[in-house]
Each structure stands twice: as structure tokens, then as C-alpha cells.
Amino acid sequence: MDDATVELAHRMFDLARDGSSELTAYLEAGVPVEITDPKGDTLLILASYYGNDALVADLLARGADPNRTNDRGQTAIAAALFARSAESVTALLEAGADPHHGSPSAWATVEHFDLPDMREVLERHAPSGR
């Protein structure tokens, strides 16, 4: 990859972390929704981790895979739970995110970090969970 391409990719990841609507223009111009950073984080995983609910919904609407894992086995739903973003967790579950997928899974994340409010969100949307 040339320097300009690498710089553009870094910019996309920063926009996902920031929750910037500017990312939408890049996606519409052809930036792949499943682009990954060197750690395997997708735009969806980053947006979820930083609690950027509107961007999470937009990425899902554009076909982002709610079950894709990064190089450490982490998923967008576990990231959204860690960020305590009920809206993103709900959107991910509605898009087909599997709360048992990944390492740690969504269920393991709520238990490990003792997130009772997020456990309730999971139980409400994925009651067969445990």
C-alpha cells in the first residue's frame, strides 16, 4: 500500500472511533464497510467500542458483519457491552449478532465486567442466552 492509502485507512478508523458522520461520505464513495486495521478491528467494532450508536446503526444498514471478530477474537457486541451502549447492543442483536460468539462472548463480557444493566439488555433481546 502506498502512503496515501495507509493515511486514508487510518483516517477511516479515527472517524469510526469519533463517531463522525464524515465516515458516511467515504463509505458512499467506496470505502469497504469491512475494512480492518492492523489488529483486525472493523469500523463496526471500533464504533461499538466507543459507543457511537448512530454510526453502528449506519454500518449495520450498509451490511457490516455483526459477528466478525478482530485478531483477539473480540466482537462488536462485546465492545458495545463494554461501552455500556444499550442502543448499539440492541441494534447488533437485531442485526443477528450472536451473544455466544467471540472471546470473550457477550455473555462473558457482562459477567467479567459485572455489567448488570447490560446483562438486562442481553436477557431482554436474547433470553435463551445462558
OpenMM code with the backbone's topology and positions (N, CA, C; nanometers):
from openmm import Vec3, app, unit

residues = "MET ASP ASP ALA THR VAL GLU LEU ALA HIS ARG MET PHE ASP LEU ALA ARG ASP GLY SER SER GLU LEU THR ALA TYR LEU GLU ALA GLY VAL PRO VAL GLU ILE THR ASP PRO LYS GLY ASP THR LEU LEU ILE LEU ALA SER TYR TYR GLY ASN ASP ALA LEU VAL ALA ASP LEU LEU ALA ARG GLY ALA ASP PRO ASN ARG THR ASN ASP ARG GLY GLN THR ALA ILE ALA ALA ALA LEU PHE ALA ARG SER ALA GLU SER VAL THR ALA LEU LEU GLU ALA GLY ALA ASP PRO HIS HIS GLY SER PRO SER ALA TRP ALA THR VAL GLU HIS PHE ASP LEU PRO ASP MET ARG GLU VAL LEU GLU ARG HIS ALA PRO SER GLY ARG".split()
positions = [
    Vec3(0.0831, -0.1186, 0.0000),
    Vec3(0.0000, 0.0000, 0.0000),
    Vec3(0.0875, 0.1249, 0.0000),
    Vec3(0.0418, 0.2236, -0.0737),
    Vec3(0.1171, 0.3484, -0.0743),
    Vec3(0.0796, 0.4329, 0.0482),
    Vec3(0.1587, 0.5345, 0.0739),
    Vec3(0.1400, 0.6174, 0.1938),
    Vec3(0.0021, 0.6829, 0.1994),
    Vec3(-0.0485, 0.7280, 0.0857),
    Vec3(-0.1794, 0.7947, 0.0823),
    Vec3(-0.2909, 0.6977, 0.1194),
    Vec3(-0.2791, 0.5734, 0.0741),
    Vec3(-0.3804, 0.4726, 0.1060),
    Vec3(-0.3777, 0.4395, 0.2551),
    Vec3(-0.2583, 0.4240, 0.3089),
    Vec3(-0.2439, 0.3954, 0.4522),
    Vec3(-0.3004, 0.5113, 0.5345),
    Vec3(-0.2689, 0.6322, 0.4942),
    Vec3(-0.3194, 0.7502, 0.5643),
    Vec3(-0.4725, 0.7567, 0.5594),
    Vec3(-0.5302, 0.7256, 0.4436),
    Vec3(-0.6763, 0.7245, 0.4303),
    Vec3(-0.7375, 0.6183, 0.5212),
    Vec3(-0.6775, 0.5011, 0.5262),
    Vec3(-0.7278, 0.3944, 0.6127),
    Vec3(-0.7243, 0.4379, 0.7590),
    Vec3(-0.6142, 0.4968, 0.8024),
    Vec3(-0.6051, 0.5457, 0.9404),
    Vec3(-0.7143, 0.6487, 0.9684),
    Vec3(-0.7414, 0.7321, 0.8701),
    Vec3(-0.8460, 0.8341, 0.8851),
    Vec3(-0.9819, 0.7675, 0.9056),
    Vec3(-1.0099, 0.6593, 0.8327),
    Vec3(-1.1384, 0.5891, 0.8457),
    Vec3(-1.1548, 0.5331, 0.9870),
    Vec3(-1.0494, 0.4758, 1.0399),
    Vec3(-1.0558, 0.4193, 1.1744),
    Vec3(-1.0748, 0.5284, 1.2794),
    Vec3(-1.0076, 0.6424, 1.2599),
    Vec3(-1.0269, 0.7553, 1.3512),
    Vec3(-1.1712, 0.8059, 1.3463),
    Vec3(-1.2288, 0.8129, 1.2265),
    Vec3(-1.3678, 0.8581, 1.2133),
    Vec3(-1.4639, 0.7609, 1.2814),
    Vec3(-1.4346, 0.6317, 1.2730),
    Vec3(-1.5192, 0.5320, 1.3405),
    Vec3(-1.5097, 0.5483, 1.4919),
    Vec3(-1.3897, 0.5712, 1.5430),
    Vec3(-1.3721, 0.5917, 1.6869),
    Vec3(-1.4456, 0.7173, 1.7335),
    Vec3(-1.4392, 0.8225, 1.6509),
    Vec3(-1.5017, 0.9501, 1.6862),
    Vec3(-1.6523, 0.9514, 1.6636),
    Vec3(-1.7026, 0.8544, 1.5862),
    Vec3(-1.8450, 0.8530, 1.5547),
    Vec3(-1.8833, 0.9595, 1.4536),
    Vec3(-1.7884, 1.0017, 1.3744),
    Vec3(-1.8096, 1.1108, 1.2802),
    Vec3(-1.8973, 1.0691, 1.1621),
    Vec3(-1.9956, 1.1524, 1.1326),
    Vec3(-2.0801, 1.1276, 1.0163),
    Vec3(-2.0023, 1.1464, 0.8861),
    Vec3(-1.8841, 1.2040, 0.8949),
    Vec3(-1.7978, 1.2194, 0.7773),
    Vec3(-1.7633, 1.0834, 0.7165),
    Vec3(-1.7622, 0.9798, 0.7995),
    Vec3(-1.7324, 0.8452, 0.7506),
    Vec3(-1.8337, 0.8013, 0.6460),
    Vec3(-1.9581, 0.8450, 0.6589),
    Vec3(-2.0630, 0.8084, 0.5643),
    Vec3(-2.0253, 0.8457, 0.4218),
    Vec3(-1.9714, 0.9634, 0.4024),
    Vec3(-1.9316, 1.0070, 0.2684),
    Vec3(-1.8242, 0.9150, 0.2108),
    Vec3(-1.7310, 0.8730, 0.2935),
    Vec3(-1.6266, 0.7827, 0.2465),
    Vec3(-1.6845, 0.6461, 0.2097),
    Vec3(-1.7784, 0.5978, 0.2911),
    Vec3(-1.8426, 0.4697, 0.2608),
    Vec3(-1.9202, 0.4790, 0.1298),
    Vec3(-1.9900, 0.5896, 0.1110),
    Vec3(-2.0650, 0.6091, -0.0125),
    Vec3(-1.9721, 0.6223, -0.1329),
    Vec3(-1.8500, 0.6682, -0.1105),
    Vec3(-1.7520, 0.6825, -0.2184),
    Vec3(-1.6784, 0.5511, -0.2467),
    Vec3(-1.7048, 0.4477, -0.1665),
    Vec3(-1.6474, 0.3170, -0.1960),
    Vec3(-1.5537, 0.2568, -0.0942),
    Vec3(-1.5319, 0.3237, 0.0177),
    Vec3(-1.4507, 0.2604, 0.1220),
    Vec3(-1.5267, 0.1363, 0.1695),
    Vec3(-1.4611, 0.0216, 0.1724),
    Vec3(-1.5298, -0.1019, 0.2129),
    Vec3(-1.5753, -0.0969, 0.3591),
    Vec3(-1.6980, -0.1390, 0.3829),
    Vec3(-1.7532, -0.1373, 0.5186),
    Vec3(-1.6779, -0.2349, 0.6100),
    Vec3(-1.6143, -0.3359, 0.5521),
    Vec3(-1.5425, -0.4369, 0.6314),
    Vec3(-1.3914, -0.4133, 0.6371),
    Vec3(-1.3465, -0.2931, 0.6060),
    Vec3(-1.2032, -0.2614, 0.6163),
    Vec3(-1.1580, -0.2885, 0.7598),
    Vec3(-1.0368, -0.3404, 0.7743),
    Vec3(-0.9852, -0.3703, 0.9079),
    Vec3(-0.8522, -0.3001, 0.9305),
    Vec3(-0.8277, -0.2697, 1.0569),
    Vec3(-0.6997, -0.2106, 1.0942),
    Vec3(-0.5989, -0.3235, 1.1186),
    Vec3(-0.4753, -0.2912, 1.1519),
    Vec3(-0.3740, -0.3956, 1.1713),
    Vec3(-0.4061, -0.4960, 1.2828),
    Vec3(-0.4993, -0.4633, 1.3714),
    Vec3(-0.5385, -0.5552, 1.4788),
    Vec3(-0.6633, -0.6350, 1.4422),
    Vec3(-0.7134, -0.6138, 1.3204),
    Vec3(-0.8333, -0.6844, 1.2770),
    Vec3(-0.9626, -0.6166, 1.3177),
    Vec3(-0.9535, -0.4979, 1.3773),
    Vec3(-1.0748, -0.4254, 1.4160),
    Vec3(-1.1431, -0.3700, 1.2919),
    Vec3(-1.2729, -0.3923, 1.2810),
    Vec3(-1.3517, -0.3347, 1.1731),
    Vec3(-1.4033, -0.1983, 1.2171),
    Vec3(-1.4581, -0.1245, 1.1224),
    Vec3(-1.5211, 0.0030, 1.1564),
    Vec3(-1.6326, -0.0203, 1.2582),
    Vec3(-1.7076, -0.1305, 1.2425),
    Vec3(-1.8174, -0.1618, 1.3341),
    Vec3(-1.7665, -0.1901, 1.4755),
    Vec3(-1.6609, -0.2653, 1.4867),
    Vec3(-1.6051, -0.2950, 1.6195),
    Vec3(-1.5590, -0.1653, 1.6865),
    Vec3(-1.4901, -0.0808, 1.6123),
    Vec3(-1.4417, 0.0454, 1.6698),
    Vec3(-1.5577, 0.1367, 1.7090),
    Vec3(-1.6554, 0.1514, 1.6218),
    Vec3(-1.7713, 0.2359, 1.6534),
    Vec3(-1.8443, 0.1819, 1.7761),
    Vec3(-1.8547, 0.0511, 1.7870),
    Vec3(-1.9217, -0.0112, 1.9018),
    Vec3(-1.8446, 0.0131, 2.0307),
    Vec3(-1.7141, -0.0039, 2.0256),
    Vec3(-1.6295, 0.0137, 2.1433),
    Vec3(-1.6363, 0.1559, 2.1977),
    Vec3(-1.6506, 0.2515, 2.1082),
    Vec3(-1.6555, 0.3917, 2.1501),
    Vec3(-1.7978, 0.4428, 2.1679),
    Vec3(-1.8967, 0.3534, 2.1632),
    Vec3(-2.0360, 0.3899, 2.1923),
    Vec3(-2.0995, 0.4834, 2.0909),
    Vec3(-2.0620, 0.4705, 1.9655),
    Vec3(-2.1147, 0.5572, 1.8609),
    Vec3(-2.2379, 0.4939, 1.7958),
    Vec3(-2.3511, 0.5072, 1.8653),
    Vec3(-2.4737, 0.4372, 1.8283),
    Vec3(-2.5212, 0.4647, 1.6860),
    Vec3(-2.5245, 0.5894, 1.6443),
    Vec3(-2.5735, 0.6220, 1.5100),
    Vec3(-2.4845, 0.5594, 1.4032),
    Vec3(-2.3550, 0.5610, 1.4260),
    Vec3(-2.2627, 0.5025, 1.3293),
    Vec3(-2.2765, 0.3503, 1.3277),
    Vec3(-2.2960, 0.2896, 1.4433),
    Vec3(-2.3181, 0.1446, 1.4483),
    Vec3(-2.4394, 0.1084, 1.3630),
    Vec3(-2.5494, 0.1814, 1.3802),
    Vec3(-2.6708, 0.1547, 1.3026),
    Vec3(-2.6443, 0.1725, 1.1527),
    Vec3(-2.5706, 0.2775, 1.1176),
    Vec3(-2.5409, 0.3030, 0.9765),
    Vec3(-2.4544, 0.1919, 0.9175),
    Vec3(-2.3528, 0.1506, 0.9889),
    Vec3(-2.2657, 0.0438, 0.9396),
    Vec3(-2.3424, -0.0869, 0.9229),
    Vec3(-2.4305, -0.1177, 1.0167),
    Vec3(-2.5122, -0.2389, 1.0046),
    Vec3(-2.6039, -0.2298, 0.8832),
    Vec3(-2.6629, -0.1140, 0.8621),
    Vec3(-2.7504, -0.0936, 0.7462),
    Vec3(-2.6730, -0.1092, 0.6154),
    Vec3(-2.5444, -0.0837, 0.6184),
    Vec3(-2.4599, -0.0957, 0.4991),
    Vec3(-2.4020, -0.2368, 0.4837),
    Vec3(-2.4426, -0.3278, 0.5718),
    Vec3(-2.4008, -0.4666, 0.5577),
    Vec3(-2.2827, -0.5101, 0.6403),
    Vec3(-2.2422, -0.4299, 0.7375),
    Vec3(-2.1313, -0.4720, 0.8245),
    Vec3(-2.1700, -0.6012, 0.8961),
    Vec3(-2.0756, -0.6909, 0.9068),
    Vec3(-2.0979, -0.8213, 0.9691),
    Vec3(-2.0984, -0.8071, 1.1208),
    Vec3(-2.2143, -0.8302, 1.1859),
    Vec3(-2.2205, -0.8139, 1.3319),
    Vec3(-2.1466, -0.9223, 1.4092),
    Vec3(-2.1022, -1.0278, 1.3417),
    Vec3(-2.0345, -1.1384, 1.4094),
    Vec3(-1.8857, -1.1482, 1.3770),
    Vec3(-1.8352, -1.0540, 1.3035),
    Vec3(-1.6932, -1.0582, 1.2685),
    Vec3(-1.6091, -1.0333, 1.3937),
    Vec3(-1.5000, -1.1058, 1.4049),
    Vec3(-1.4102, -1.0885, 1.5197),
    Vec3(-1.2816, -1.0208, 1.4746),
    Vec3(-1.2173, -0.9544, 1.5703),
    Vec3(-1.0847, -0.8993, 1.5428),
    Vec3(-0.9810, -1.0085, 1.5697),
    Vec3(-0.8550, -0.9732, 1.5623),
    Vec3(-0.7481, -1.0724, 1.5792),
    Vec3(-0.7411, -1.1308, 1.7202),
    Vec3(-0.8057, -1.0670, 1.8151),
    Vec3(-0.8101, -1.1165, 1.9531),
    Vec3(-0.9394, -1.1924, 1.9827),
    Vec3(-1.0238, -1.2097, 1.8816),
    Vec3(-1.1488, -1.2827, 1.8991),
    Vec3(-1.2631, -1.1976, 1.9519),
    Vec3(-1.2439, -1.0665, 1.9609),
    Vec3(-1.3465, -0.9770, 2.0149),
    Vec3(-1.4476, -0.9391, 1.9069),
    Vec3(-1.5713, -0.9193, 1.9496),
    Vec3(-1.6794, -0.8842, 1.8576),
    Vec3(-1.7328, -0.7442, 1.8874),
    Vec3(-1.8100, -0.6937, 1.7935),
    Vec3(-1.8720, -0.5625, 1.8113),
    Vec3(-1.9687, -0.5625, 1.9294),
    Vec3(-2.0422, -0.6712, 1.9493),
    Vec3(-2.1392, -0.6723, 2.0590),
    Vec3(-2.0681, -0.6707, 2.1950),
    Vec3(-1.9595, -0.7423, 2.2077),
    Vec3(-1.8843, -0.7372, 2.3334),
    Vec3(-1.8300, -0.5962, 2.3549),
    Vec3(-1.7851, -0.5323, 2.2478),
    Vec3(-1.7346, -0.3952, 2.2577),
    Vec3(-1.8447, -0.2987, 2.2995),
    Vec3(-1.9634, -0.3140, 2.2414),
    Vec3(-2.0765, -0.2266, 2.2753),
    Vec3(-2.1208, -0.2482, 2.4195),
    Vec3(-2.1154, -0.3718, 2.4654),
    Vec3(-2.1498, -0.4001, 2.6049),
    Vec3(-2.0492, -0.3334, 2.6983),
    Vec3(-1.9213, -0.3466, 2.6651),
    Vec3(-1.8167, -0.2844, 2.7460),
    Vec3(-1.8363, -0.1331, 2.7512),
    Vec3(-1.8803, -0.0744, 2.6392),
    Vec3(-1.9042, 0.0696, 2.6324),
    Vec3(-2.0375, 0.1086, 2.6980),
    Vec3(-2.1121, 0.0073, 2.7415),
    Vec3(-2.2438, 0.0273, 2.8043),
    Vec3(-2.3390, 0.1026, 2.7128),
    Vec3(-2.3427, 0.0603, 2.5883),
    Vec3(-2.4277, 0.1221, 2.4882),
    Vec3(-2.5451, 0.0306, 2.4555),
    Vec3(-2.6534, 0.0462, 2.5303),
    Vec3(-2.7717, -0.0377, 2.5105),
    Vec3(-2.8267, -0.0253, 2.3685),
    Vec3(-2.8209, 0.0947, 2.3129),
    Vec3(-2.8727, 0.1159, 2.1772),
    Vec3(-2.7924, 0.0354, 2.0745),
    Vec3(-2.6615, 0.0383, 2.0860),
    Vec3(-2.5780, -0.0386, 1.9926),
    Vec3(-2.5948, -0.1883, 2.0155),
    Vec3(-2.6018, -0.2313, 2.1402),
    Vec3(-2.6213, -0.3735, 2.1693),
    Vec3(-2.7517, -0.4210, 2.1062),
    Vec3(-2.8566, -0.3449, 2.1239),
    Vec3(-2.9860, -0.3814, 2.0665),
    Vec3(-2.9787, -0.3874, 1.9143),
    Vec3(-2.9177, -0.2879, 1.8522),
    Vec3(-2.9047, -0.2863, 1.7057),
    Vec3(-2.8245, -0.4066, 1.6566),
    Vec3(-2.7178, -0.4396, 1.7270),
    Vec3(-2.6351, -0.5541, 1.6884),
    Vec3(-2.7120, -0.6851, 1.7014),
    Vec3(-2.7847, -0.7015, 1.8111),
    Vec3(-2.8654, -0.8226, 1.8278),
    Vec3(-2.9722, -0.8327, 1.7199),
    Vec3(-3.0364, -0.7218, 1.6900),
    Vec3(-3.1395, -0.7215, 1.5854),
    Vec3(-3.0809, -0.7507, 1.4480),
    Vec3(-2.9536, -0.7202, 1.4297),
    Vec3(-2.8863, -0.7472, 1.3022),
    Vec3(-2.8297, -0.8892, 1.2963),
    Vec3(-2.8479, -0.9650, 1.4035),
    Vec3(-2.8043, -1.1042, 1.4032),
    Vec3(-2.6781, -1.1343, 1.4807),
    Vec3(-2.6304, -1.0410, 1.5610),
    Vec3(-2.5113, -1.0683, 1.6421),
    Vec3(-2.5388, -1.1849, 1.7366),
    Vec3(-2.4454, -1.2765, 1.7424),
    Vec3(-2.4568, -1.3940, 1.8288),
    Vec3(-2.3895, -1.3630, 1.9624),
    Vec3(-2.4664, -1.3569, 2.0721),
    Vec3(-2.4073, -1.3231, 2.2017),
    Vec3(-2.3159, -1.4317, 2.2593),
    Vec3(-2.3086, -1.5464, 2.1909),
    Vec3(-2.2198, -1.6547, 2.2360),
    Vec3(-2.0893, -1.6584, 2.1571),
    Vec3(-2.0818, -1.5771, 2.0524),
    Vec3(-1.9661, -1.5772, 1.9620),
    Vec3(-1.8565, -1.4855, 2.0168),
    Vec3(-1.7333, -1.5197, 1.9872),
    Vec3(-1.6207, -1.4348, 2.0248),
    Vec3(-1.5582, -1.4751, 2.1559),
    Vec3(-1.4464, -1.4120, 2.1835),
    Vec3(-1.3730, -1.4404, 2.3059),
    Vec3(-1.3189, -1.3097, 2.3634),
    Vec3(-1.3799, -1.2597, 2.4648),
    Vec3(-1.4914, -1.3193, 2.5376),
    Vec3(-1.6236, -1.2956, 2.4639),
    Vec3(-1.7180, -1.3832, 2.4871),
    Vec3(-1.8508, -1.3658, 2.4292),
    Vec3(-1.9197, -1.2480, 2.4978),
    Vec3(-2.0326, -1.2094, 2.4437),
    Vec3(-2.1101, -1.1013, 2.5060),
    Vec3(-2.1494, -1.1399, 2.6486),
    Vec3(-2.1929, -1.2636, 2.6643),
    Vec3(-2.2326, -1.3090, 2.7988),
    Vec3(-2.1147, -1.3055, 2.8953),
    Vec3(-1.9987, -1.3511, 2.8498),
    Vec3(-1.8797, -1.3498, 2.9360),
    Vec3(-1.8372, -1.2062, 2.9678),
    Vec3(-1.8558, -1.1158, 2.8737),
    Vec3(-1.8197, -0.9753, 2.8954),
    Vec3(-1.9022, -0.9144, 3.0076),
    Vec3(-2.0342, -0.9363, 3.0052),
    Vec3(-2.1183, -0.8770, 3.1107),
    Vec3(-2.0882, -0.9377, 3.2465),
    Vec3(-2.0515, -1.0653, 3.2479),
    Vec3(-2.0181, -1.1291, 3.3756),
    Vec3(-1.8819, -1.0808, 3.4266),
    Vec3(-1.7830, -1.0806, 3.3383),
    Vec3(-1.6475, -1.0436, 3.3788),
    Vec3(-1.6408, -0.8996, 3.4302),
    Vec3(-1.7076, -0.8079, 3.3606),
    Vec3(-1.7006, -0.6670, 3.3992),
    Vec3(-1.8160, -0.6258, 3.4909),
    Vec3(-1.8976, -0.7246, 3.5319),
    Vec3(-2.0108, -0.7010, 3.6223),
    Vec3(-2.0959, -0.5830, 3.5738),
    Vec3(-2.1628, -0.6054, 3.4620),
    Vec3(-2.2448, -0.5028, 3.3975),
    Vec3(-2.3924, -0.5439, 3.4022),
    Vec3(-2.4561, -0.5324, 3.5189),
    Vec3(-2.5945, -0.5800, 3.5310),
    Vec3(-2.6920, -0.5096, 3.4366),
    Vec3(-2.6706, -0.3813, 3.4098),
    Vec3(-2.7593, -0.3109, 3.3170),
    Vec3(-2.7475, -0.3682, 3.1764),
    Vec3(-2.6284, -0.4049, 3.1367),
    Vec3(-2.6088, -0.4635, 3.0039),
    Vec3(-2.6563, -0.6084, 2.9998),
    Vec3(-2.6437, -0.6803, 3.1115),
    Vec3(-2.6966, -0.8155, 3.1199),
    Vec3(-2.8470, -0.8126, 3.0944),
    Vec3(-2.9151, -0.7115, 3.1503),
    Vec3(-3.0598, -0.6975, 3.1285),
    Vec3(-3.0921, -0.6758, 2.9815),
    Vec3(-3.0118, -0.5978, 2.9127),
    Vec3(-3.0338, -0.5754, 2.7691),
    Vec3(-3.0199, -0.7070, 2.6942),
    Vec3(-2.9156, -0.7815, 2.7255),
    Vec3(-2.8968, -0.9123, 2.6611),
    Vec3(-3.0142, -1.0053, 2.6901),
    Vec3(-3.0531, -1.0131, 2.8151),
    Vec3(-3.1626, -1.1032, 2.8531),
    Vec3(-3.2935, -1.0629, 2.7865),
    Vec3(-3.3139, -0.9343, 2.7672),
    Vec3(-3.4377, -0.8869, 2.7039),
    Vec3(-3.4418, -0.9238, 2.5559),
    Vec3(-3.3270, -0.9199, 2.4894),
    Vec3(-3.3228, -0.9429, 2.3454),
    Vec3(-3.2745, -1.0827, 2.3069),
    Vec3(-3.2102, -1.1513, 2.3963),
    Vec3(-3.1597, -1.2858, 2.3696),
    Vec3(-3.1841, -1.3728, 2.4918),
    Vec3(-3.3131, -1.3934, 2.5271),
    Vec3(-3.3464, -1.4596, 2.6535),
    Vec3(-3.2947, -1.6015, 2.6701),
    Vec3(-3.2658, -1.6703, 2.5625),
    Vec3(-3.2165, -1.8067, 2.5761),
    Vec3(-3.0685, -1.8094, 2.6068),
    Vec3(-3.0136, -1.6943, 2.6290),
    Vec3(-2.8726, -1.6678, 2.6442),
    Vec3(-2.7848, -1.7567, 2.7254),
    Vec3(-2.8165, -1.7931, 2.8421),
    Vec3(-2.7157, -1.8577, 2.9260),
    Vec3(-2.7253, -2.0014, 2.9227),
] * unit.nanometer
topology = app.Topology()
chain = topology.addChain("A")
for resn in residues:
    res = topology.addResidue(resn, chain)
    for name in ("N", "CA", "C"):
        topology.addAtom(name, app.Element.getBySymbol(name[0]), res)
